[in-house]
Amino acid sequence: MPKRRVIVCPPSGTGGRRVCVDDQVLGTAYSLHDLTVFLQNAGLTGWDQLDVIESEWIEWHEGGPEKWKP
């Protein structure tokens, strides 16, 4: 699979983080599990939560994989 740009936006005021792959919004993730499922559905099959944490493809804005609430 070619490299894709994955952006995890800052936590929203109500909790959760918007997730985008390339120019497509996948939805709002409320946990690392949610994000992993979004990415699996976007074609990154076989990825688990550790893959997501360690991936250099993911841009974490205003907090890393441990931050889901403002």
PyMOL commands that set and color helices and strands:
alter all, ss='L'
color gray80, all
select helices_A, chain A and resi 32-41+49-54
alter helices_A, ss='H'
color red, helices_A
select strands_A, chain A and resi 6-8+17-21+24-29+58-60
alter strands_A, ss='S'
color yellow, strands_A
deselect
rebuild
show_as cartoon
